[in-house]
Amino acid sequence: MMKTKIIRGLLAVVLLAALTGCEYIDDIPVGSRYIAKNICSGLFVSGYDEEPLVNDYVTSIVPQLKSIWSIHIDKQNKQVTVSDKLFKQRHQALSIFREGIGCVNQRNETVEALRNQVDFPLMGKILLADKAWPYGSAGVDSSAIDERALSALSGLIDKEFINPKGKVKHTTGVVIVKGGKLIMERYAGGLTPHAAVKGFSMSKSLVNALGGVLYDKGVLDLDAPLAFDEWQGTDKASITFRHLAHMSSGLKYIERAIGNDNDQGLLLYGKQLPFEFISEKSLIATPGELYNYSSGDNLLAARELQNLMGGMADSYRIIRDDLFHKIDVTTALIERSGDGYLLAPESLMLSVRDWARFGWLYSNRGRWGDDQVLSEEWVDYSLTPAESNGSYGAFLWLNTGQWFFEDLPEDTIAFVGALERYVIIIPSLDIVVVRVGFSHDRDTVDINAFVKSIVEVLPEVVSPGAE
């Protein structure tokens, strides 16, 4: 026993010596909270296999720190505790799962208080089992694809799930939609067609769609000052929703998760009050003039929409009734921050099939069957390039001038998230491709080449009629 303690002590000294003086040691507090929450949601929401989730998928976020984590999973109480071998409990993080509303990291609240929080679960729509996707829950329908094309497509997907030699790709889900038909899907790591998976920054698209719902109701004015009491009488009072949607608020902010100036990491995992953190940032540019990709702008926009909807419970009802149920989403969960607001920049969780439904809504210019869920006026605004960045619309990535995806059509729209998560929408070809995974090395995933290869082997498929 004494020998074991000595060895552990020596290892801690070696690790501390290796990390002291470099930036990684400063990433431990944010890292522990990131790992706790994403193991919690990955295990208890997405249903990933525990071994790869814990030992690779999540803990590889900072490879230099991978060996220092102590992780305890309490499956009975559905909670995850993470500490590090250097500082022990000093930076310990506890993440707790709550049915229907996901995982939350404990800060000053008691565990009992967190478990007793009563939010309004989104509750997925129940669809007919014998009705075809996207209007029903029936699975793959490849009947319109000839065997040769199917074989080629299957080979492309097989390759996407193989880790290159010496590199980590960790693809866990792919869905391909053509002509409104779910023609192929593949999963790995324990993920299934019916399990919700975090979108990370793909989630920013939710704020676009929700903004459209309120705009069409006449509730949202794109160019009105934001209704934040904290900004009244300050130079930030001129910031509007339009500025936020184009990532041009002018606020000082750096979209970095780890290292120095890691505003994104602090916003989403480091601060107890994310809204307070971002709202106190200083204004360094005239709103509307400078593009600066910012999860902070998205969080502020979500806060404005939540205020316009009347709070958390009313927000969930509107998201459920006026958006997700209208597009037949069967799984939906949005994690919230400790101060009671939607963590919209990263925490929308949908099944891969439902991410495809969400994408197909934009492929159809906001229409779903006979229902115009988002007005064409809103879709036109959303897909108009921002003056500050021609490849960005309103919380949506565009392919203007084929700058983003050089081999895909200019009308391509994308939801893009960390770890190489994508919803690629090509309206002119009536194609939607969803790819999710845990790819910490960006060079291992070439989404442009992957989708291009899919486009090249897919024949024409007849779109389903209005339901």
Kinemage of the C-alpha trace (Angstrom):
@kinemage 1
@onewidth
@group {chain A} dominant
@subgroup {mainchain}
@vectorlist {calphas} color= white
{ca met a 1} P 0.000 0.000 0.000
{ca met a 2} L 2.787 2.404 0.940
{ca lys a 3} L 4.664 1.555 -2.251
{ca thr a 4} L 1.557 2.285 -4.335
{ca lys a 5} L 1.126 5.673 -2.662
{ca ile a 6} L 4.761 6.536 -3.306
{ca ile a 7} L 4.432 5.608 -6.986
{ca arg a 8} L 1.266 7.678 -7.321
{ca gly a 9} L 2.973 10.573 -5.619
{ca leu a 10} L 5.950 10.365 -7.961
{ca leu a 11} L 3.653 10.219 -10.980
{ca ala a 12} L 1.846 13.319 -9.768
{ca val a 13} L 5.155 15.133 -9.351
{ca val a 14} L 6.197 14.135 -12.891
{ca leu a 15} L 2.880 15.282 -14.338
{ca leu a 16} L 3.003 18.546 -12.446
{ca ala a 17} L 6.560 19.165 -13.632
{ca ala a 18} L 5.502 18.469 -17.205
{ca leu a 19} L 2.519 20.771 -17.068
{ca thr a 20} L 3.793 23.614 -14.892
{ca gly a 21} L 4.778 26.597 -16.955
{ca cys a 22} L 2.626 25.665 -19.922
{ca glu a 23} L -0.932 26.628 -20.714
{ca tyr a 24} L -2.433 23.149 -20.261
{ca ile a 25} L -2.490 23.291 -16.493
{ca asp a 26} L -4.811 26.281 -16.706
{ca asp a 27} L -7.252 24.189 -18.736
{ca ile a 28} L -7.931 21.766 -15.881
{ca pro a 29} L -10.969 23.578 -14.355
{ca val a 30} L -12.789 23.958 -17.690
{ca gly a 31} L -11.602 20.515 -18.828
{ca ser a 32} L -13.034 18.733 -15.803
{ca arg a 33} L -16.440 20.350 -16.282
{ca tyr a 34} L -16.420 19.629 -20.019
{ca ile a 35} L -15.562 15.975 -19.418
{ca ala a 36} L -18.135 15.521 -16.631
{ca lys a 37} L -20.972 17.006 -18.641
{ca asn a 38} L -20.202 15.334 -21.947
{ca ile a 39} L -19.705 11.906 -20.410
{ca cys a 40} L -22.990 12.459 -18.575
{ca ser a 41} L -24.928 13.418 -21.706
{ca gly a 42} L -23.058 10.918 -23.894
{ca leu a 43} L -23.870 8.053 -21.550
{ca phe a 44} L -27.322 8.885 -20.178
{ca val a 45} L -28.808 10.694 -23.208
{ca ser a 46} L -26.981 9.401 -26.297
{ca gly a 47} L -26.319 5.902 -24.978
{ca tyr a 48} L -22.733 5.687 -26.191
{ca asp a 49} L -20.681 2.683 -25.078
{ca glu a 50} L -18.925 3.608 -21.853
{ca glu a 51} L -15.400 2.419 -22.680
{ca pro a 52} L -14.742 4.498 -25.829
{ca leu a 53} L -16.777 7.421 -24.514
{ca val a 54} L -14.703 7.717 -21.336
{ca asn a 55} L -11.298 6.602 -22.556
{ca asp a 56} L -11.206 8.341 -25.900
{ca tyr a 57} L -14.234 10.219 -27.232
{ca val a 58} L -14.505 12.828 -24.483
{ca thr a 59} L -11.187 12.806 -22.629
{ca ser a 60} L -9.191 13.462 -25.810
{ca ile a 61} L -10.370 17.077 -25.793
{ca val a 62} L -6.952 18.088 -24.388
{ca pro a 63} L -4.620 15.180 -25.267
{ca gln a 64} L -1.857 16.516 -23.030
{ca leu a 65} L -4.148 16.131 -19.996
{ca lys a 66} L -5.686 12.774 -20.898
{ca ser a 67} L -3.782 10.785 -18.267
{ca ile a 68} L -4.595 13.010 -15.293
{ca trp a 69} L -8.351 12.540 -14.999
{ca ser a 70} L -10.113 10.552 -12.286
{ca ile a 71} L -13.623 9.718 -13.448
{ca his a 72} L -16.412 8.155 -11.391
{ca ile a 73} L -19.722 7.190 -13.003
{ca asp a 74} L -22.695 6.624 -10.712
{ca lys a 75} L -25.134 4.788 -12.964
{ca gln a 76} L -27.780 4.373 -10.292
{ca asn a 77} L -28.063 8.113 -9.669
{ca lys a 78} L -27.059 9.018 -13.234
{ca gln a 79} L -24.260 11.400 -12.403
{ca val a 80} L -20.587 11.769 -13.269
{ca thr a 81} L -17.776 13.096 -11.069
{ca val a 82} L -14.445 14.209 -12.538
{ca ser a 83} L -11.341 15.371 -10.713
{ca asp a 84} L -7.667 15.433 -11.609
{ca lys a 85} L -4.703 13.608 -10.084
{ca leu a 86} L -2.777 16.808 -9.454
{ca phe a 87} L -5.181 19.001 -7.519
{ca lys a 88} L -7.607 16.284 -6.351
{ca gln a 89} L -10.930 17.873 -5.371
{ca arg a 90} L -9.921 21.478 -6.026
{ca his a 91} L -11.348 21.444 -9.551
{ca gln a 92} L -13.780 18.566 -9.111
{ca ala a 93} L -16.814 18.656 -11.384
{ca leu a 94} L -20.150 16.915 -10.872
{ca ser a 95} L -22.666 16.586 -13.700
{ca ile a 96} L -26.187 15.357 -13.010
{ca phe a 97} L -28.700 13.929 -15.486
{ca arg a 98} L -32.374 14.944 -15.220
{ca glu a 99} L -34.940 13.111 -17.336
{ca gly a 100} L -36.134 15.192 -20.277
{ca ile a 101} L -33.843 18.147 -19.638
{ca gly a 102} L -30.417 16.547 -19.788
{ca cys a 103} L -27.245 17.041 -17.792
{ca val a 104} L -26.210 20.055 -15.767
{ca asn a 105} L -23.000 20.778 -13.894
{ca gln a 106} L -23.354 21.490 -10.202
{ca arg a 107} L -22.071 24.869 -9.077
{ca asn a 108} L -23.421 26.379 -5.845
{ca glu a 109} L -26.683 24.408 -5.905
{ca thr a 110} L -27.255 21.266 -3.891
{ca val a 111} L -27.722 18.014 -5.773
{ca glu a 112} L -31.251 17.809 -4.371
{ca ala a 113} L -32.076 21.284 -5.677
{ca leu a 114} L -30.843 20.385 -9.154
{ca arg a 115} L -32.851 17.177 -9.203
{ca asn a 116} L -35.962 19.054 -8.083
{ca gln a 117} L -35.770 21.618 -10.866
{ca val a 118} L -38.959 21.287 -12.880
{ca asp a 119} L -38.545 22.415 -16.455
{ca phe a 120} L -40.812 21.666 -19.364
{ca pro a 121} L -39.448 18.662 -21.286
{ca leu a 122} L -39.674 19.008 -25.066
{ca met a 123} L -41.176 15.503 -25.443
{ca gly a 124} L -40.622 14.126 -28.925
{ca lys a 125} L -43.527 13.540 -31.268
{ca ile a 126} L -44.749 9.950 -31.580
{ca leu a 127} L -44.976 8.934 -35.239
{ca leu a 128} L -46.591 6.013 -37.028
{ca ala a 129} L -44.210 3.072 -37.270
{ca asp a 130} L -45.315 2.091 -40.779
{ca lys a 131} L -45.101 5.593 -42.229
{ca ala a 132} L -41.984 6.571 -44.174
{ca trp a 133} L -39.384 9.049 -42.948
{ca pro a 134} L -39.600 12.018 -42.516
{ca tyr a 135} L -43.313 11.990 -41.648
{ca gly a 136} L -43.195 8.613 -39.896
{ca ser a 137} L -40.771 6.517 -37.883
{ca ala a 138} L -40.129 3.841 -40.517
{ca gly a 139} L -36.447 3.415 -41.256
{ca val a 140} L -34.343 3.331 -44.388
{ca asp a 141} L -36.085 3.304 -47.755
{ca ser a 142} L -33.554 2.683 -50.514
{ca ser a 143} L -36.085 1.261 -52.976
{ca ala a 144} L -35.503 4.096 -55.441
{ca ile a 145} L -31.730 3.456 -55.582
{ca asp a 146} L -30.282 0.793 -57.880
{ca glu a 147} L -27.997 -1.868 -56.426
{ca arg a 148} L -24.858 -0.486 -58.031
{ca ala a 149} L -25.371 2.975 -56.513
{ca leu a 150} L -26.247 1.440 -53.143
{ca ser a 151} L -23.095 -0.648 -53.142
{ca ala a 152} L -20.953 2.385 -53.964
{ca leu a 153} L -22.701 4.434 -51.290
{ca ser a 154} L -22.218 1.701 -48.689
{ca gly a 155} L -18.515 1.579 -49.513
{ca leu a 156} L -18.189 5.344 -49.014
{ca ile a 157} L -19.840 5.120 -45.599
{ca asp a 158} L -17.718 2.123 -44.598
{ca lys a 159} L -14.621 4.191 -45.322
{ca glu a 160} L -15.972 7.101 -43.255
{ca phe a 161} L -16.150 4.835 -40.191
{ca ile a 162} L -12.528 3.655 -40.452
{ca asn a 163} L -9.901 5.462 -38.400
{ca pro a 164} L -6.886 6.332 -40.595
{ca lys a 165} L -3.626 4.717 -39.497
{ca gly a 166} L -2.194 6.601 -36.547
{ca lys a 167} L -5.119 9.045 -36.418
{ca val a 168} L -8.481 9.277 -34.699
{ca lys a 169} L -11.674 9.819 -36.669
{ca his a 170} L -14.345 8.204 -34.497
{ca thr a 171} L -17.325 8.631 -36.804
{ca thr a 172} L -20.400 7.547 -34.823
{ca gly a 173} L -23.319 8.392 -37.103
{ca val a 174} L -24.093 9.130 -40.761
{ca val a 175} L -27.494 9.692 -42.375
{ca ile a 176} L -28.055 10.345 -46.075
{ca val a 177} L -31.302 11.812 -47.424
{ca lys a 178} L -32.122 12.182 -51.111
{ca gly a 179} L -35.438 13.386 -52.501
{ca gly a 180} L -36.953 13.385 -49.043
{ca lys a 181} L -36.151 9.701 -48.507
{ca leu a 182} L -33.871 8.292 -45.816
{ca ile a 183} L -31.794 6.139 -48.114
{ca met a 184} L -28.912 5.088 -45.860
{ca glu a 185} L -27.709 5.354 -42.254
{ca arg a 186} L -24.888 3.895 -40.195
{ca tyr a 187} L -23.959 4.067 -36.495
{ca ala a 188} L -21.080 3.095 -34.207
{ca gly a 189} L -19.934 3.386 -30.601
{ca gly a 190} L -23.344 2.495 -29.173
{ca leu a 191} L -25.266 5.278 -30.932
{ca thr a 192} L -28.638 4.237 -32.389
{ca pro a 193} L -31.170 5.837 -34.770
{ca his a 194} L -33.349 6.880 -31.839
{ca ala a 195} L -30.739 8.391 -29.501
{ca ala a 196} L -30.233 12.152 -29.267
{ca val a 197} L -26.704 13.381 -29.885
{ca lys a 198} L -25.276 16.801 -29.036
{ca gly a 199} L -24.816 19.131 -31.964
{ca phe a 200} L -22.240 21.420 -30.349
{ca ser a 201} L -22.226 24.463 -32.675
{ca met a 202} L -24.709 22.821 -35.043
{ca ser a 203} L -27.076 23.850 -32.242
{ca lys a 204} L -26.754 27.507 -33.261
{ca ser a 205} L -29.195 26.755 -36.073
{ca leu a 206} L -31.922 26.381 -33.438
{ca val a 207} L -31.692 30.104 -32.693
{ca asn a 208} L -32.243 30.812 -36.376
{ca ala a 209} L -35.334 28.600 -36.525
{ca leu a 210} L -36.729 29.865 -33.254
{ca gly a 211} L -36.089 33.433 -34.372
{ca gly a 212} L -38.065 32.649 -37.511
{ca val a 213} L -41.014 31.352 -35.502
{ca leu a 214} L -41.138 34.565 -33.464
{ca tyr a 215} L -40.488 36.798 -36.490
{ca asp a 216} L -43.408 35.201 -38.316
{ca lys a 217} L -45.587 35.788 -35.261
{ca gly a 218} L -44.652 39.478 -35.319
{ca val a 219} L -42.864 39.202 -31.971
{ca leu a 220} L -39.241 39.603 -33.107
{ca asp a 221} L -37.988 42.870 -34.628
{ca leu a 222} L -34.600 42.215 -36.199
{ca asp a 223} L -33.435 45.812 -35.861
{ca ala a 224} L -34.826 46.760 -32.446
{ca pro a 225} L -32.403 47.240 -29.521
{ca leu a 226} L -32.148 44.122 -27.384
{ca ala a 227} L -34.273 44.157 -24.250
{ca phe a 228} L -31.389 43.751 -21.807
{ca asp a 229} L -31.701 46.018 -18.776
{ca glu a 230} L -27.965 45.669 -18.235
{ca trp a 231} L -27.247 47.475 -21.516
{ca gln a 232} L -29.624 50.397 -21.241
{ca gly a 233} L -27.769 53.693 -21.458
{ca thr a 234} L -24.511 52.022 -22.567
{ca asp a 235} L -22.717 51.841 -25.915
{ca lys a 236} L -24.066 48.284 -26.287
{ca ala a 237} L -27.670 49.495 -26.486
{ca ser a 238} L -27.339 49.748 -30.280
{ca ile a 239} L -26.732 45.993 -30.743
{ca thr a 240} L -29.665 44.258 -32.450
{ca phe a 241} L -30.708 40.676 -33.137
{ca arg a 242} L -29.574 41.113 -36.738
{ca his a 243} L -26.064 41.967 -35.508
{ca leu a 244} L -25.989 38.879 -33.292
{ca ala a 245} L -27.289 36.582 -36.041
{ca his a 246} L -24.504 37.777 -38.359
{ca met a 247} L -21.863 37.369 -35.621
{ca ser a 248} L -21.101 41.067 -35.757
{ca ser a 249} L -22.081 42.391 -32.329
{ca gly a 250} L -18.743 44.161 -31.948
{ca leu a 251} L -18.209 42.650 -28.499
{ca lys a 252} L -14.702 41.619 -27.462
{ca tyr a 253} L -14.763 37.831 -27.527
{ca ile a 254} L -12.467 34.982 -28.642
{ca glu a 255} L -13.987 31.675 -29.782
{ca arg a 256} L -11.409 29.482 -28.075
{ca ala a 257} L -12.167 26.513 -25.826
{ca ile a 258} L -8.774 26.028 -24.159
{ca gly a 259} L -5.521 27.904 -23.668
{ca asn a 260} L -5.205 31.643 -23.205
{ca asp a 261} L -8.244 33.879 -23.760
{ca asn a 262} L -10.557 30.859 -23.847
{ca asp a 263} L -13.806 32.829 -23.829
{ca gln a 264} L -15.789 29.981 -25.374
{ca gly a 265} L -14.616 27.457 -22.772
{ca leu a 266} L -15.428 29.869 -19.962
{ca leu a 267} L -18.811 30.779 -21.440
{ca leu a 268} L -20.027 27.204 -21.838
{ca tyr a 269} L -18.211 25.401 -19.018
{ca gly a 270} L -16.293 27.798 -16.805
{ca lys a 271} L -18.779 30.407 -15.657
{ca gln a 272} L -21.799 29.867 -13.460
{ca leu a 273} L -23.604 32.766 -15.115
{ca pro a 274} L -22.860 32.649 -18.854
{ca phe a 275} L -25.161 35.547 -19.764
{ca glu a 276} L -23.508 37.804 -17.222
{ca phe a 277} L -20.081 36.795 -18.522
{ca ile a 278} L -20.820 37.665 -22.160
{ca ser a 279} L -23.039 40.686 -21.491
{ca glu a 280} L -20.228 42.361 -19.560
{ca lys a 281} L -17.802 42.131 -22.482
{ca ser a 282} L -16.682 45.509 -23.804
{ca leu a 283} L -17.654 46.849 -27.212
{ca ile a 284} L -14.601 47.132 -29.483
{ca ala a 285} L -16.212 47.608 -32.916
{ca thr a 286} L -19.300 49.261 -34.357
{ca pro a 287} L -22.111 46.670 -34.383
{ca gly a 288} L -22.634 45.215 -37.852
{ca glu a 289} L -19.176 46.024 -39.218
{ca leu a 290} L -16.826 43.315 -37.922
{ca tyr a 291} L -17.485 39.587 -38.325
{ca asn a 292} L -16.305 37.585 -35.310
{ca tyr a 293} L -17.610 34.042 -34.931
{ca ser a 294} L -18.986 33.992 -31.385
{ca ser a 295} L -20.907 31.516 -29.260
{ca gly a 296} L -21.456 34.552 -27.081
{ca asp a 297} L -23.502 36.291 -29.788
{ca asn a 298} L -25.609 33.164 -30.185
{ca leu a 299} L -26.188 32.887 -26.426
{ca leu a 300} L -27.264 36.540 -26.296
{ca ala a 301} L -29.673 35.984 -29.186
{ca ala a 302} L -31.151 32.936 -27.432
{ca arg a 303} L -31.546 34.992 -24.253
{ca glu a 304} L -33.427 37.675 -26.206
{ca leu a 305} L -35.756 35.080 -27.732
{ca gln a 306} L -36.341 33.427 -24.371
{ca asn a 307} L -37.268 36.794 -22.886
{ca leu a 308} L -39.672 37.442 -25.782
{ca met a 309} L -41.287 34.032 -25.195
{ca gly a 310} L -41.830 34.668 -21.506
{ca gly a 311} L -39.298 32.365 -19.821
{ca met a 312} L -38.037 28.804 -19.847
{ca ala a 313} L -41.319 26.896 -19.679
{ca asp a 314} L -43.006 28.992 -22.375
{ca ser a 315} L -39.866 28.718 -24.508
{ca tyr a 316} L -39.994 24.940 -24.369
{ca arg a 317} L -43.682 24.915 -25.304
{ca ile a 318} L -43.108 27.140 -28.325
{ca ile a 319} L -40.062 25.152 -29.440
{ca arg a 320} L -42.071 21.951 -29.116
{ca asp a 321} L -45.425 23.058 -30.569
{ca asp a 322} L -44.353 25.585 -33.208
{ca leu a 323} L -41.138 23.998 -34.413
{ca phe a 324} L -40.145 20.451 -33.526
{ca his a 325} L -43.556 18.793 -33.535
{ca lys a 326} L -44.358 20.525 -36.818
{ca ile a 327} L -41.327 18.875 -38.442
{ca asp a 328} L -41.962 15.479 -36.806
{ca val a 329} L -38.952 15.500 -34.476
{ca thr a 330} L -39.067 12.458 -32.224
{ca thr a 331} L -36.105 13.275 -29.966
{ca ala a 332} L -35.230 16.704 -28.646
{ca leu a 333} L -33.414 17.945 -25.590
{ca ile a 334} L -31.775 21.295 -24.862
{ca glu a 335} L -29.420 21.603 -21.930
{ca arg a 336} L -29.604 24.790 -19.893
{ca ser a 337} L -27.167 26.836 -17.877
{ca gly a 338} L -27.173 27.275 -14.122
{ca asp a 339} L -28.757 30.709 -14.456
{ca gly a 340} L -31.825 29.253 -16.158
{ca tyr a 341} L -31.199 29.963 -19.832
{ca leu a 342} L -30.872 27.802 -22.902
{ca leu a 343} L -27.283 26.870 -23.695
{ca ala a 344} L -28.217 27.368 -27.321
{ca pro a 345} L -24.674 27.698 -28.743
{ca glu a 346} L -23.940 23.992 -28.231
{ca ser a 347} L -26.547 22.004 -26.361
{ca leu a 348} L -29.326 21.020 -28.741
{ca met a 349} L -29.534 17.233 -28.801
{ca leu a 350} L -31.371 15.405 -31.593
{ca ser a 351} L -31.087 11.960 -33.097
{ca val a 352} L -29.104 11.857 -36.334
{ca arg a 353} L -32.396 11.217 -38.147
{ca asp a 354} L -33.895 14.303 -36.496
{ca trp a 355} L -30.859 16.425 -37.374
{ca ala a 356} L -31.619 15.364 -40.953
{ca arg a 357} L -35.255 16.428 -40.517
{ca phe a 358} L -34.107 19.812 -39.258
{ca gly a 359} L -31.841 20.186 -42.272
{ca trp a 360} L -34.523 19.090 -44.707
{ca leu a 361} L -36.747 21.909 -43.410
{ca tyr a 362} L -34.239 24.379 -44.870
{ca ser a 363} L -33.894 22.362 -48.077
{ca asn a 364} L -37.653 22.893 -48.523
{ca arg a 365} L -37.482 26.645 -47.805
{ca gly a 366} L -39.202 26.286 -44.449
{ca arg a 367} L -42.014 24.081 -45.689
{ca trp a 368} L -43.047 20.751 -44.147
{ca gly a 369} L -45.748 18.889 -46.030
{ca asp a 370} L -48.638 21.348 -46.288
{ca asp a 371} L -47.344 23.584 -43.490
{ca gln a 372} L -45.072 26.604 -43.978
{ca val a 373} L -43.236 26.249 -40.650
{ca leu a 374} L -40.808 29.080 -41.402
{ca ser a 375} L -41.925 31.763 -43.838
{ca glu a 376} L -40.083 32.142 -47.135
{ca glu a 377} L -39.373 35.718 -46.082
{ca trp a 378} L -37.491 34.412 -43.056
{ca val a 379} L -35.646 31.785 -45.086
{ca asp a 380} L -34.588 34.441 -47.613
{ca tyr a 381} L -33.263 36.619 -44.801
{ca ser a 382} L -31.485 33.656 -43.197
{ca leu a 383} L -29.704 32.706 -46.419
{ca thr a 384} L -28.704 36.234 -47.404
{ca pro a 385} L -24.936 36.650 -46.900
{ca ala a 386} L -24.011 39.012 -44.086
{ca glu a 387} L -22.297 42.228 -45.122
{ca ser a 388} L -19.451 41.380 -42.765
{ca asn a 389} L -18.967 37.811 -44.111
{ca gly a 390} L -20.301 36.595 -47.441
{ca ser a 391} L -20.182 32.950 -46.341
{ca tyr a 392} L -22.377 33.452 -43.289
{ca gly a 393} L -26.112 34.027 -43.103
{ca ala a 394} L -28.167 34.249 -39.924
{ca phe a 395} L -26.533 31.611 -37.687
{ca leu a 396} L -26.161 29.433 -40.809
{ca trp a 397} L -23.060 28.713 -42.900
{ca leu a 398} L -23.404 29.427 -46.630
{ca asn a 399} L -21.293 28.348 -49.597
{ca thr a 400} L -21.190 31.711 -51.329
{ca gly a 401} L -18.580 31.563 -54.074
{ca gln a 402} L -17.965 27.948 -53.019
{ca trp a 403} L -15.566 29.311 -50.426
{ca phe a 404} L -16.572 26.828 -47.717
{ca phe a 405} L -17.114 23.648 -49.760
{ca glu a 406} L -15.248 24.029 -53.034
{ca asp a 407} L -16.775 20.950 -54.692
{ca leu a 408} L -20.390 21.490 -53.600
{ca pro a 409} L -23.008 23.790 -55.161
{ca glu a 410} L -23.190 27.432 -54.101
{ca asp a 411} L -26.632 26.938 -52.562
{ca thr a 412} L -25.202 24.521 -49.966
{ca ile a 413} L -26.203 25.368 -46.385
{ca ala a 414} L -24.444 23.917 -43.354
{ca phe a 415} L -24.843 23.476 -39.632
{ca val a 416} L -21.280 23.005 -38.361
{ca gly a 417} L -20.264 21.760 -34.908
{ca ala a 418} L -17.119 20.878 -33.014
{ca leu a 419} L -15.595 17.407 -33.402
{ca glu a 420} L -16.474 17.519 -37.110
{ca arg a 421} L -20.244 17.368 -36.773
{ca tyr a 422} L -22.165 18.513 -39.821
{ca val a 423} L -25.593 18.838 -41.358
{ca ile a 424} L -24.959 19.538 -45.054
{ca ile a 425} L -28.021 20.724 -47.003
{ca ile a 426} L -28.007 21.023 -50.810
{ca pro a 427} L -31.452 22.281 -51.910
{ca ser a 428} L -30.651 22.196 -55.642
{ca leu a 429} L -29.881 18.473 -55.396
{ca asp a 430} L -32.468 17.706 -52.684
{ca ile a 431} L -29.737 16.107 -50.563
{ca val a 432} L -29.087 16.238 -46.814
{ca val a 433} L -26.059 14.539 -45.243
{ca val a 434} L -25.518 14.351 -41.486
{ca arg a 435} L -22.186 13.285 -40.028
{ca val a 436} L -21.441 13.146 -36.286
{ca gly a 437} L -18.480 11.840 -34.340
{ca phe a 438} L -15.630 12.648 -31.980
{ca ser a 439} L -12.911 13.803 -34.360
{ca his a 440} L -10.403 15.830 -32.358
{ca asp a 441} L -8.011 15.992 -35.313
{ca arg a 442} L -9.764 18.116 -37.952
{ca asp a 443} L -7.513 16.808 -40.714
{ca thr a 444} L -9.046 13.340 -40.447
{ca val a 445} L -12.448 14.434 -41.787
{ca asp a 446} L -12.850 15.970 -45.250
{ca ile a 447} L -16.567 16.693 -45.324
{ca asn a 448} L -16.308 18.412 -48.703
{ca ala a 449} L -14.831 15.282 -50.315
{ca phe a 450} L -17.216 12.950 -48.448
{ca val a 451} L -20.369 14.763 -49.561
{ca lys a 452} L -18.997 15.258 -53.083
{ca ser a 453} L -18.496 11.491 -53.383
{ca ile a 454} L -22.074 10.894 -52.193
{ca val a 455} L -23.443 13.349 -54.747
{ca glu a 456} L -21.537 11.630 -57.544
{ca val a 457} L -22.990 8.172 -56.898
{ca leu a 458} L -26.600 9.156 -56.155
{ca pro a 459} L -29.103 8.924 -59.008
{ca glu a 460} L -32.253 10.982 -59.217
{ca val a 461} L -34.815 10.054 -56.566
{ca val a 462} L -38.458 11.093 -56.707
{ca ser a 463} L -39.400 13.385 -53.816
{ca pro a 464} L -42.366 12.357 -51.692
{ca gly a 465} L -45.591 14.274 -52.134
{ca ala a 466} L -46.984 16.636 -49.522
{ca glu a 467} L -48.301 14.815 -46.483
